[in-house]
Amino acid sequence: MAGHKPLAKKLRLIKRTKQNRRIPVWVVLKTNRKVIQNLRRRNWRRTKLKL
């Protein structure tokens, strides 16, 4: 990927990076382990972004 990215593309990448994290422990405790994992978690090798 290019070193110099357009700002809009950079912002989209930042948003996807923020979405791609685990669910906090307090959410698991609050829901009594009904919500354990993030179903929308993405791996950089398996699934590529459509930007």
Rosetta blueprint (number, residue, H / E / L):
1 M L
2 A L
3 G L
4 H L
5 K L
6 P L
7 L H
8 A H
9 K H
10 K H
11 L H
12 R H
13 L H
14 I H
15 K H
16 R H
17 T H
18 K H
19 Q H
20 N L
21 R L
22 R L
23 I L
24 P L
25 V H
26 W H
27 V H
28 V H
29 L H
30 K H
31 T L
32 N L
33 R L
34 K L
35 V L
36 I L
37 Q L
38 N L
39 L L
40 R L
41 R L
42 R L
43 N L
44 W L
45 R L
46 R L
47 T L
48 K L
49 L L
50 K L
51 L L
